[in-house]
Amino acid sequence: MSEHPAFDTIVIGAGPTGLACGIELKRRDIDTLILDKGCVVNSLYNYPTHMTFFTTPELLEIGDIPMTSLNEKPTRTEALKYYRRVADHYRLRVHQYETVNRIGGCDGAFSISTTDRLGLEHLYAAKKIVIATGYYDVPNLLGVPGEELSKVIHYYREPHPYYDHDVIVVGAKNSAAIAALELYWTGARVTLVHRGPGIHHHVKYWIKPNIENRIKNGEIQGYFGSRVTRIHPDRVELETPAGPLALRNDFVFAMTGYSPDLKFLNAAGITLEPDTLRPRTDPATLESERKGVFLAGVIVAGMHTNEIFIENGRFHGRQIAQAIHAQLDRK
């Protein structure tokens, strides 16, 4: 195991919020390392290849670096380029593809054990910890037999490989609607399955009528009030209001959302509210009940992941950096 010099702070997660924390800590001369089990802004990398954000460029900005876009709303590719540029500009120390296994020790003397992409183990020491792991790494599973098959996909990227195939999209929110439409436009035979009564009312206003019209016209088959009960290599079984149904199938896109990594938070000693699974934090500092461990970004909201986005989570960095600076300055 490789041991490294001690840091003032280690940030776990190199998404937009984690990078914002790193920037604010560096501005206060707090020696910081950022660790991520994937690449920089790994969650954005896993977004659909041709995705366009619903928000405007200035609401994605961190570190007072302007974000430019060819159109009113930025694309995934533009966002990836922007956050790489920000990381370079501030010369942030980021270790990519390094998984945090354990957080030991206590406030002022934490120990963090990790494993890198080569399988090598590392041990770091830090006075403070910031956890900004997001929620996109843990898909909500269907919990049905056959879900482990390679044909079941939880991260939709692009439609081309599914041309002339029978595909099922599970879900009825934005990600499911976008996947279903793009797959249909590319020549896949698409069926949408959702346990609710229709397309979710939160679907973007320019997408909702489009997907509803495709279903109404029979171009996309829609089964509402329905659920997948079993997945086979060549077919999928459904339970529908009209009774059981088996459909020929090549691929299943389970667009059922994502959750924070609660196992990691529990292992890190973070106390969660039983009803909402919100971590208990000081609202002024975002310090958790485990002294010296701060939380940033969407994980602060627990299971209510629609409350915190890049647009507001990016401000957690300043809030946390101020608190850490004050605590370190007193020692």
C-alpha positions as CSV (number, residue, x, y, z in Angstrom):
1,M,0.0,0.0,0.0
2,S,1.3,3.4,-1.0
3,E,1.2,6.1,1.7
4,H,1.0,9.8,0.7
5,P,1.7,13.1,2.4
6,A,-1.2,14.5,4.5
7,F,-3.7,17.0,3.0
8,D,-5.7,19.6,4.7
9,T,-8.8,18.3,2.9
10,I,-9.8,15.4,0.7
11,V,-12.9,15.9,-1.6
12,I,-14.6,12.6,-2.6
13,G,-16.2,13.2,-6.0
14,A,-15.0,15.2,-9.0
15,G,-18.4,16.3,-10.4
16,P,-19.3,20.0,-10.8
17,T,-19.9,20.3,-7.0
18,G,-16.7,18.5,-6.1
19,L,-14.7,20.7,-8.4
20,A,-16.4,23.8,-7.0
21,C,-15.4,22.7,-3.5
22,G,-11.8,22.1,-4.7
23,I,-11.7,25.6,-6.2
24,E,-13.1,27.4,-3.1
25,L,-10.7,25.4,-0.8
26,K,-7.7,26.3,-3.1
27,R,-8.7,30.0,-3.0
28,R,-8.2,29.8,0.8
29,D,-4.8,28.1,0.5
30,I,-6.2,24.8,1.8
31,D,-4.2,21.9,0.5
32,T,-6.7,19.7,-1.2
33,L,-6.9,16.4,-3.1
34,I,-10.0,15.4,-5.2
35,L,-10.7,11.7,-5.6
36,D,-13.2,10.1,-8.0
37,K,-13.9,6.5,-8.9
38,G,-14.6,7.5,-12.5
39,C,-13.5,10.4,-14.7
40,V,-13.9,14.1,-14.1
41,V,-17.6,15.0,-14.1
42,N,-18.3,11.2,-14.5
43,S,-22.1,11.6,-14.2
44,L,-22.2,14.1,-17.1
45,Y,-20.0,11.8,-19.1
46,N,-22.7,9.1,-18.6
47,Y,-25.5,11.4,-19.9
48,P,-26.9,10.7,-23.4
49,T,-24.3,11.6,-26.1
50,H,-26.4,14.3,-27.7
51,M,-28.1,15.6,-24.6
52,T,-28.9,19.3,-24.3
53,F,-29.2,20.8,-20.8
54,F,-32.5,22.3,-19.8
55,T,-30.7,25.2,-18.1
56,T,-28.6,28.1,-19.4
57,P,-24.8,28.2,-19.5
58,E,-24.3,30.7,-16.7
59,L,-26.2,28.4,-14.2
60,L,-23.6,25.7,-14.8
61,E,-20.6,27.9,-14.1
62,I,-18.2,27.4,-11.3
63,G,-15.1,29.2,-10.2
64,D,-16.2,32.5,-11.9
65,I,-15.2,31.0,-15.3
66,P,-17.7,31.9,-18.0
67,M,-19.2,29.0,-19.9
68,T,-19.9,29.6,-23.6
69,S,-22.4,27.7,-25.8
70,L,-23.2,27.9,-29.5
71,N,-26.9,27.9,-28.6
72,E,-29.1,29.2,-25.7
73,K,-28.7,25.9,-23.9
74,P,-25.4,24.0,-23.6
75,T,-24.9,20.4,-24.7
76,R,-23.2,17.6,-22.9
77,T,-20.1,17.9,-25.0
78,E,-19.8,21.6,-24.2
79,A,-20.2,20.9,-20.5
80,L,-17.5,18.3,-20.5
81,K,-15.1,20.6,-22.3
82,Y,-16.0,23.5,-19.9
83,Y,-15.4,21.5,-16.7
84,R,-12.1,20.1,-18.0
85,R,-11.0,23.7,-18.8
86,V,-12.0,24.8,-15.2
87,A,-10.0,22.0,-13.7
88,D,-7.0,22.9,-15.8
89,H,-7.3,26.6,-15.0
90,Y,-7.3,26.1,-11.3
91,R,-4.7,23.3,-11.5
92,L,-6.9,21.2,-9.3
93,R,-5.2,18.0,-8.0
94,V,-7.6,15.3,-9.2
95,H,-7.0,11.5,-9.0
96,Q,-9.4,9.9,-11.5
97,Y,-10.4,6.2,-11.4
98,E,-9.5,5.8,-7.8
99,T,-12.2,4.3,-5.5
100,V,-12.5,5.3,-1.9
101,N,-12.9,2.1,0.2
102,R,-12.9,3.4,3.7
103,I,-12.8,6.6,5.8
104,G,-11.1,6.0,9.1
105,G,-9.9,8.2,11.9
106,C,-11.5,11.3,13.3
107,D,-11.7,15.1,12.8
108,G,-8.2,16.5,12.2
109,A,-6.7,13.0,11.6
110,F,-8.7,11.1,9.0
111,S,-7.3,8.2,7.0
112,I,-8.7,7.4,3.6
113,S,-7.9,4.0,1.9
114,T,-8.4,3.8,-1.9
115,T,-7.8,1.5,-4.9
116,D,-6.8,2.9,-8.2
117,R,-7.6,1.5,-11.7
118,L,-4.5,-0.7,-11.7
119,G,-5.6,-2.4,-8.5
120,L,-3.0,-0.6,-6.3
121,E,-4.0,0.4,-2.8
122,H,-3.3,3.9,-1.4
123,L,-3.6,5.5,2.0
124,Y,-4.1,9.2,2.5
125,A,-4.3,11.4,5.6
126,A,-6.5,14.5,5.8
127,K,-7.7,16.9,8.5
128,K,-11.2,17.3,6.8
129,I,-13.3,15.3,4.4
130,V,-15.9,16.6,1.8
131,I,-18.2,14.0,0.3
132,A,-19.7,15.1,-3.0
133,T,-20.5,11.8,-4.6
134,G,-23.8,12.7,-6.3
135,Y,-26.4,10.0,-7.1
136,Y,-25.9,9.0,-10.7
137,D,-23.7,5.9,-10.0
138,V,-26.5,3.8,-8.3
139,P,-29.4,3.0,-10.7
140,N,-32.8,2.1,-9.2
141,L,-33.2,-1.6,-10.1
142,L,-36.4,-3.1,-11.4
143,G,-36.0,-6.1,-9.0
144,V,-37.2,-8.7,-11.4
145,P,-35.7,-12.0,-12.6
146,G,-33.4,-11.5,-15.6
147,E,-32.4,-8.0,-14.8
148,E,-28.8,-9.2,-14.6
149,L,-28.7,-10.0,-18.3
150,S,-26.4,-7.9,-20.5
151,K,-29.3,-6.7,-22.6
152,V,-30.6,-4.6,-19.7
153,I,-29.2,-1.1,-19.8
154,H,-29.5,1.5,-17.1
155,Y,-27.5,4.3,-18.8
156,Y,-28.8,5.3,-22.2
157,R,-26.1,6.8,-24.4
158,E,-27.1,6.9,-28.1
159,P,-29.6,5.1,-30.3
160,H,-27.6,3.8,-33.3
161,P,-26.7,0.3,-32.0
162,Y,-30.4,-0.5,-31.6
163,Y,-31.6,0.2,-35.1
164,D,-34.0,-2.5,-36.4
165,H,-34.3,-4.1,-32.9
166,D,-37.2,-4.6,-30.5
167,V,-36.5,-2.4,-27.4
168,I,-38.5,-1.7,-24.2
169,V,-38.0,1.5,-22.3
170,V,-39.1,1.4,-18.7
171,G,-40.2,4.7,-17.2
172,A,-42.0,7.9,-18.2
173,K,-39.8,10.8,-17.0
174,N,-37.4,12.8,-19.1
175,S,-34.7,10.2,-19.6
176,A,-37.2,7.6,-20.6
177,A,-39.1,9.9,-23.0
178,I,-35.9,11.1,-24.7
179,A,-34.6,7.6,-25.0
180,A,-37.9,6.3,-26.5
181,L,-38.0,9.1,-29.0
182,E,-34.4,8.9,-30.2
183,L,-34.6,5.1,-30.5
184,Y,-37.8,5.4,-32.5
185,W,-36.3,8.1,-34.8
186,T,-33.3,5.8,-35.4
187,G,-35.4,2.9,-36.5
188,A,-35.9,0.8,-33.4
189,R,-39.3,-0.8,-32.6
190,V,-40.0,0.9,-29.3
191,T,-42.4,-0.1,-26.5
192,L,-42.7,2.1,-23.4
193,V,-43.7,0.6,-20.1
194,H,-44.7,2.6,-17.0
195,R,-46.5,1.7,-13.8
196,G,-48.1,5.1,-13.7
197,P,-51.1,6.3,-15.7
198,G,-49.2,8.3,-18.3
199,I,-46.1,10.4,-19.2
200,H,-44.9,12.2,-16.1
201,H,-46.0,15.9,-15.9
202,H,-42.4,17.0,-15.2
203,V,-41.2,15.9,-18.7
204,K,-39.9,18.9,-20.6
205,Y,-42.6,20.9,-22.3
206,W,-41.2,20.4,-25.8
207,I,-40.8,16.6,-25.3
208,K,-44.0,15.6,-23.6
209,P,-46.5,16.2,-26.5
210,N,-44.0,14.6,-28.9
211,I,-43.8,11.3,-27.0
212,E,-47.6,11.4,-26.3
213,N,-48.4,11.8,-30.0
214,R,-46.0,9.0,-31.0
215,I,-47.9,6.7,-28.5
216,K,-51.3,8.0,-29.6
217,N,-50.4,7.3,-33.3
218,G,-49.2,3.8,-32.5
219,E,-45.6,4.6,-33.6
220,I,-44.4,3.8,-30.1
221,Q,-46.4,1.2,-28.1
222,G,-47.3,2.4,-24.7
223,Y,-48.3,0.2,-21.7
224,F,-49.3,2.3,-18.7
225,G,-50.4,0.9,-15.3
226,S,-48.0,-1.9,-16.2
227,R,-44.8,-3.4,-15.0
228,V,-42.0,-5.7,-16.2
229,T,-42.2,-9.0,-14.3
230,R,-39.5,-11.1,-15.9
231,I,-36.8,-10.6,-18.5
232,H,-35.7,-13.4,-20.9
233,P,-32.9,-13.3,-23.5
234,D,-35.5,-13.0,-26.3
235,R,-38.6,-11.6,-24.7
236,V,-40.0,-9.7,-21.7
237,E,-43.0,-10.6,-19.6
238,L,-45.3,-7.8,-18.5
239,E,-48.2,-7.4,-16.1
240,T,-50.8,-5.1,-17.7
241,P,-54.3,-4.0,-16.8
242,A,-55.5,-6.4,-19.5
243,G,-53.5,-9.3,-17.9
244,P,-50.1,-10.9,-18.4
245,L,-48.3,-10.3,-21.7
246,A,-45.1,-11.5,-23.3
247,L,-43.3,-9.3,-25.9
248,R,-40.5,-10.1,-28.2
249,N,-37.5,-8.1,-27.1
250,D,-33.8,-7.5,-27.8
251,F,-32.9,-4.8,-25.3
252,V,-34.4,-3.2,-22.2
253,F,-33.6,0.4,-21.1
254,A,-34.5,0.7,-17.4
255,M,-34.8,4.4,-17.1
256,T,-36.1,4.2,-13.6
257,G,-33.8,6.9,-12.0
258,Y,-30.8,6.8,-9.6
259,S,-30.1,7.1,-5.9
260,P,-27.3,8.3,-3.7
261,D,-24.8,5.6,-2.6
262,L,-26.4,5.1,0.9
263,K,-24.1,2.2,1.7
264,F,-21.1,4.4,1.3
265,L,-22.6,7.2,3.4
266,N,-23.5,4.7,6.1
267,A,-20.0,3.2,6.1
268,A,-18.6,6.7,6.3
269,G,-20.5,7.2,9.6
270,I,-23.1,9.6,8.2
271,T,-26.5,9.6,10.0
272,L,-29.5,9.5,7.7
273,E,-33.1,10.6,8.6
274,P,-35.2,7.4,8.4
275,D,-38.1,8.9,6.4
276,T,-36.3,11.0,3.8
277,L,-32.8,9.5,4.0
278,R,-31.4,13.0,4.2
279,P,-28.0,13.1,6.0
280,R,-28.1,15.2,9.2
281,T,-26.0,18.3,8.5
282,D,-25.5,21.7,10.0
283,P,-27.4,23.9,7.5
284,A,-24.9,26.7,8.0
285,T,-21.7,24.7,7.3
286,L,-23.0,21.4,5.8
287,E,-20.9,19.5,8.3
288,S,-22.4,16.1,9.1
289,E,-22.8,14.6,12.6
290,R,-19.4,12.9,12.0
291,K,-17.3,15.9,12.9
292,G,-14.9,17.0,10.2
293,V,-16.9,15.4,7.4
294,F,-18.9,17.7,5.2
295,L,-21.5,16.9,2.5
296,A,-22.0,18.7,-0.8
297,G,-24.4,18.6,-3.7
298,V,-27.4,16.4,-4.3
299,I,-26.6,13.9,-1.5
300,V,-27.6,16.6,1.0
301,A,-31.2,16.1,-0.2
302,G,-31.3,12.4,0.5
303,M,-33.9,10.7,-1.7
304,H,-35.3,14.0,-2.8
305,T,-32.8,14.3,-5.6
306,N,-35.0,16.8,-7.6
307,E,-34.3,19.5,-5.0
308,I,-30.6,20.0,-5.7
309,F,-29.0,20.3,-9.1
310,I,-25.7,21.7,-10.5
311,E,-27.4,25.1,-10.4
312,N,-27.6,25.3,-6.6
313,G,-25.2,22.5,-5.5
314,R,-22.3,24.4,-7.0
315,F,-22.7,27.0,-4.2
316,H,-22.0,24.4,-1.5
317,G,-18.3,24.7,-2.2
318,R,-18.0,28.3,-0.8
319,Q,-20.2,27.4,2.2
320,I,-18.0,24.4,3.1
321,A,-14.7,26.1,2.3
322,Q,-15.5,29.0,4.6
323,A,-16.4,26.6,7.5
324,I,-13.2,24.5,6.9
325,H,-11.0,27.6,6.7
326,A,-12.5,28.9,10.0
327,Q,-12.0,25.5,11.8
328,L,-8.4,25.1,10.5
329,D,-7.6,28.7,11.3
330,R,-8.5,28.2,15.0
331,K,-6.0,25.4,15.4
